[in-house]
């Protein structure tokens, strides 16, 4: 017998979320069970509830930016105890023995189990954090530093690690380096914060001038380039060591490649539904690289969260009630959020009679 849970699920690709009762598994010997307090809304949740990538199974309970307080631990759990502040990000399992897993890159394991909408070890489908409780193997639980507010820390479990991991992996975390951040949304604003904490020079690249003041005066970016302004792009040519591209809409890569220094790296973390056009000549001529990055391993995720604690890095959030979630999804589709919706699960997600 499992344990009762209650959440919000999409029942079909209309993406409308409605109340849903289901079961979580019993707490296994290596499992940590926690009460969900807050859950961030990620752009990929929007893709998944509407089957934008063609892989969704219904009913689907989204949410992979999940934080809460431990209520029960299994008999062999060594890392956590009841009352600990914890979180779960985008994955809840992996094979543990492949090359990726042994390198601490569980996110690239061919058998990686995503937090929702994927087959779990026991062939059940995983359900995410738009729900009142969560159970997960202790090896995939992240400890949240005591000084961070849990609601604003939640988005770091996806947005934070998604930008931290490629900066670290590609050696773009050395003080004095100059990086670009394309798109000042849920991922982009967190990228600016981590980059500044690493001692980097940061240029924000956006399609309009609308967010210039926000980027420079509030988030601390050093420069701002409007990608549709040819003069601004020309003036910034060959100045960046690397670019974190967070944009999920269809867009041109050519101006971005021009901003890179020779041997510069354009790292894709946004996930457009349609293929982008890749101009090859700039890559060949100056040994530039276009690469991608998917979240990060558990070790890196804990490291990122600890750094956030040290530098007081959190996401800028709009805290919403559970009954507002469908409106929030409509607003997210129009990029009408600064910069991340977070559901106040514990206080507002109430089981229907």
C-alpha positions in Angstrom: 0.0 0.0 0.0 1.2 3.5 -0.9 0.6 6.7 1.0 -2.1 9.2 0.0 -1.1 12.3 -1.9 -3.0 15.2 -3.4 -1.9 17.5 -6.1 -2.7 19.3 -9.4 -2.6 17.3 -12.6 -3.0 17.9 -16.3 -5.4 15.3 -17.6 -4.8 15.9 -21.4 -2.8 18.2 -23.7 -5.1 21.1 -23.0 -2.7 21.6 -20.1 -5.5 22.6 -17.7 -4.5 21.6 -14.2 -7.1 20.3 -11.8 -7.2 18.5 -8.4 -5.9 14.9 -8.4 -5.6 12.3 -5.7 -2.9 9.6 -6.1 -0.5 7.4 -4.1 3.2 7.9 -3.2 5.1 4.7 -2.4 5.8 3.7 1.2 9.1 5.2 2.6 11.7 2.7 1.5 14.9 2.0 3.5 16.9 4.7 1.5 13.9 7.0 1.0 13.3 10.5 2.4 9.7 11.7 2.7 9.0 15.4 3.0 6.1 17.7 3.3 6.1 20.0 0.2 6.0 23.7 1.3 6.8 25.4 -2.1 7.2 24.4 -5.7 8.5 26.6 -8.5 6.9 26.7 -12.0 9.4 26.0 -14.7 8.9 26.8 -18.4 9.4 23.1 -19.1 6.3 22.4 -16.9 4.4 24.4 -19.5 5.8 22.4 -22.4 5.0 19.1 -20.6 1.4 19.8 -19.6 0.7 20.7 -23.2 2.8 17.8 -24.7 5.0 20.4 -26.4 7.9 17.9 -26.7 5.7 14.9 -27.6 6.7 12.8 -24.6 4.0 13.6 -22.0 1.8 10.9 -20.4 -1.4 11.8 -18.5 -2.4 12.4 -15.8 0.7 14.5 -15.3 1.6 16.2 -12.0 4.3 18.7 -12.9 6.9 20.4 -10.7 10.6 19.8 -10.3 11.6 22.8 -8.1 10.4 21.3 -4.9 11.3 22.3 -1.3 10.0 21.2 2.0 10.7 19.7 5.4 11.5 16.1 6.1 8.8 14.1 7.8 10.1 10.5 7.7 13.4 8.8 6.7 14.1 5.1 5.8 16.1 2.8 8.1 19.3 3.1 6.0 19.2 6.9 5.4 22.4 8.5 6.7 22.3 12.0 5.1 19.0 13.5 6.4 16.8 13.5 9.5 13.3 14.6 10.3 12.9 18.4 10.3 15.7 19.0 7.7 15.0 21.6 5.0 15.4 19.8 1.7 14.6 20.0 -2.0 14.3 17.8 -5.1 15.1 19.0 -8.6 14.6 17.6 -12.0 15.6 13.9 -11.3 14.8 11.3 -8.7 16.9 8.3 -9.9 19.6 6.9 -12.2 21.3 3.6 -12.8 24.3 4.5 -10.5 26.8 2.4 -12.5 27.2 3.9 -16.0 30.0 6.3 -17.0 27.9 9.4 -16.4 26.7 8.2 -13.0 30.3 7.3 -11.8 31.4 10.8 -12.9 28.7 12.5 -10.8 26.7 13.4 -13.9 23.5 11.5 -13.2 21.7 14.0 -15.4 23.2 12.3 -18.5 22.5 8.7 -17.4 20.5 6.9 -20.1 18.3 5.5 -17.3 17.9 8.8 -15.5 14.4 9.1 -14.0 12.8 12.5 -14.2 10.9 13.9 -11.3 7.6 13.7 -13.1 6.1 12.0 -16.1 8.7 9.2 -16.3 8.7 5.5 -15.4 10.1 4.9 -11.9 12.0 1.7 -10.8 8.7 -0.1 -10.1 7.1 0.8 -13.4 4.8 3.4 -11.8 4.8 7.0 -13.3 6.6 9.7 -11.3 4.6 12.6 -10.0 6.1 16.0 -9.4 5.9 18.8 -6.8 2.6 20.4 -7.5 1.5 18.1 -4.6 1.4 18.0 -0.8 4.2 15.4 -0.2 7.2 13.9 -1.9 9.2 10.7 -1.5 12.7 10.3 -3.0 15.9 8.3 -2.7 18.2 10.2 -0.3 20.9 10.3 -3.0 18.7 12.7 -5.0 17.8 15.0 -2.2 19.4 18.4 -1.9 20.0 20.1 1.5 18.8 23.7 1.5 21.0 26.2 3.5 19.3 27.5 6.6 19.7 31.2 5.7 17.9 30.9 2.4 14.1 31.5 2.2 12.6 28.3 1.0 10.1 29.9 -1.5 12.8 31.9 -3.3 15.3 29.0 -3.1 13.0 26.5 -4.8 13.7 27.7 -8.5 17.5 27.2 -7.9 16.8 23.4 -8.1 16.3 23.8 -11.8 17.1 27.3 -12.9 20.1 27.6 -10.6 21.8 24.4 -11.6 21.0 24.8 -15.3 23.2 27.9 -15.4 25.7 27.0 -12.8 26.7 23.7 -14.2 27.8 24.8 -17.7 29.7 27.8 -16.4 31.7 25.5 -14.2 32.1 22.6 -16.7 33.3 24.9 -19.5 35.8 26.8 -17.3 33.8 30.0 -17.6 33.8 30.6 -13.8 37.2 32.2 -13.5 37.1 35.7 -12.1 37.6 38.4 -14.7 36.0 36.4 -17.6 33.3 38.0 -19.6 30.1 36.1 -20.3 26.8 36.9 -22.0 23.4 35.9 -20.8 20.7 35.8 -23.5 17.2 36.3 -22.2 16.5 37.9 -18.8 13.8 35.4 -17.6 13.6 32.7 -15.0 17.0 31.2 -16.0 18.7 34.4 -17.2 18.2 36.5 -14.0 19.7 33.6 -11.9 22.6 33.3 -14.4 23.5 37.0 -13.8 23.5 36.5 -10.1 25.7 33.4 -10.1 28.1 34.9 -12.7 28.5 38.1 -10.6 29.1 35.9 -7.4 31.8 34.1 -9.4 33.5 37.4 -10.2 32.6 37.5 -13.9 31.9 40.5 -16.1 28.3 40.0 -17.4 26.6 41.4 -20.5 22.8 40.7 -20.8 21.6 40.2 -24.4 17.9 40.9 -25.0 15.6 41.6 -28.0 14.5 45.0 -26.6 15.7 47.8 -24.3 12.9 47.2 -21.9 15.0 45.3 -19.3 18.2 47.4 -19.5 17.6 49.2 -16.2 16.6 46.0 -14.4 19.6 44.1 -15.7 22.2 46.8 -14.8 20.9 48.7 -11.8 19.1 45.9 -10.0 20.8 42.6 -11.0 24.3 44.1 -11.3 25.0 43.3 -15.0 27.9 45.3 -16.5 26.5 45.8 -19.9 23.3 45.4 -22.0 23.1 44.6 -25.7 19.9 44.7 -27.7 20.3 41.9 -30.2 18.1 43.6 -32.9 20.3 46.8 -32.8 23.0 46.3 -35.3 25.2 49.0 -33.9 25.1 47.7 -30.4 25.9 44.1 -31.7 28.7 45.4 -33.8 30.2 47.4 -30.9 30.2 44.2 -28.7 31.6 41.9 -31.4 34.3 39.4 -30.2 34.1 40.5 -26.5 32.6 37.4 -24.8 34.4 34.3 -23.6 31.1 32.4 -23.4 27.3 32.9 -23.7 24.5 31.2 -21.7 21.5 31.1 -24.1 18.3 30.7 -22.1 15.8 31.5 -24.9 13.3 28.8 -25.7 11.7 30.7 -28.7 12.9 30.3 -32.3 15.7 32.9 -32.8 18.9 33.5 -34.9 22.2 32.3 -33.6 24.3 34.3 -36.0 24.5 37.6 -34.0 25.3 35.6 -30.8 28.2 33.8 -32.5 29.5 37.2 -33.6 29.7 38.4 -30.0 32.0 35.5 -29.0 35.8 35.8 -28.9 37.7 33.3 -31.0 37.3 29.9 -29.3 34.3 31.2 -27.5 31.4 28.9 -26.4 27.7 29.4 -27.0 25.9 27.2 -24.5 22.2 26.3 -25.2 20.1 25.8 -22.1 16.8 27.1 -23.5 14.9 24.3 -25.4 13.1 25.6 -28.5 10.4 23.2 -29.8 11.6 23.7 -33.4 15.2 23.2 -34.7 17.3 26.3 -35.0 19.5 27.2 -38.0 23.2 26.8 -37.3 25.6 29.0 -39.3 28.8 26.9 -39.6 31.2 29.4 -41.1 31.7 31.4 -37.9 32.5 28.1 -36.0 35.1 27.1 -38.6 36.7 30.5 -39.0 37.3 31.2 -35.3 37.0 27.7 -33.7 33.8 28.7 -31.9 31.6 26.1 -30.2 27.9 25.6 -29.9 27.0 23.2 -27.1 24.2 22.3 -24.8 23.8 21.6 -21.1 21.0 19.8 -19.2 20.7 20.8 -15.5 23.6 19.2 -13.6 24.6 16.2 -11.4 23.7 15.9 -7.7 27.2 16.9 -6.4 27.1 20.1 -8.6 23.5 20.8 -7.5 24.5 20.7 -3.8 27.6 22.8 -4.6 25.4 25.3 -6.4 22.9 25.5 -3.5 25.7 25.9 -0.9 27.2 28.8 -3.0 23.7 30.3 -3.1 23.6 30.1 0.7 27.1 31.7 0.9 26.2 34.6 -1.4 22.5 34.9 -0.5 21.5 34.1 -4.1 17.8 33.4 -4.6 15.4 33.7 -7.5 13.1 36.7 -7.8 9.7 35.2 -7.4 6.0 35.8 -7.5 4.4 33.6 -4.8 1.0 32.3 -5.9 -1.8 30.2 -4.5 -2.6 26.8 -5.9 -5.9 28.0 -7.4 -4.0 30.6 -9.5 -1.8 28.1 -11.3 -3.7 28.0 -14.6 -3.6 31.8 -14.8 0.1 31.6 -14.0 0.6 29.2 -16.9 -1.2 31.6 -19.3 1.0 34.5 -18.0 4.2 32.4 -18.3 3.4 31.7 -22.0 3.4 35.4 -22.5 6.6 35.8 -20.4 4.6 37.9 -18.0 6.4 37.1 -14.8 9.4 38.5 -12.9 10.9 36.0 -12.9 9.6 32.8 -11.5 6.2 31.7 -10.2 6.3 29.7 -7.0 3.3 27.9 -5.6 2.6 28.2 -1.9 1.8 24.5 -1.7 1.5 24.0 2.1 -0.8 27.0 2.7 -3.0 26.9 -0.4 -3.2 23.4 -1.9 -6.2 21.9 -0.1 -7.6 18.4 -0.8 -11.1 18.5 -2.3 -13.7 16.7 -0.2 
